[in-house]
Amino acid sequence: MRLGGGQGAWQAAEFNSLARTAALYPHAPFPEHRQPRCMVPGWDTELFGCPLPNYVGTTQLLRGCALFNAGRFDPAIVDGPDGAKFNRAISRETVLSVIERRFATDVASVSGR
């Protein structure tokens, strides 16, 4: 199963790709002679509502929970024993805020009704 998970459409494991994103963008310095137009300090918080590592961490939490729960995520998990473990890395408030801003929707929005 583990090997098969890394042999999908892009031949890469998703968790590794997400972690690479969180590690690369906030810490990649620009050369002195180049000034970024978009990736200025705070760009990630402006775009995602939190720093990029917190956004990626929330994404990994959602994906992991959905994989083991028939594609569903129950927000009550953040208030249970497992939520206390997650809270050490990313606050409950950040997780719920990111979910609300970027991942949650209703059936009518998805179906176009």
Buried (B, 14 or more C-beta within 10 A) or exposed (E): EEEEEEEEEEEEBBBEEBBEBBEEBBEEEEEEEEEEEEEEEEBBEEEBBBBBBBBBBBBBBBEEBEEEEEEEBEBEBBEEEEBEEBBEBBBBEBBBBBBEEBEEEEEEEEEEE
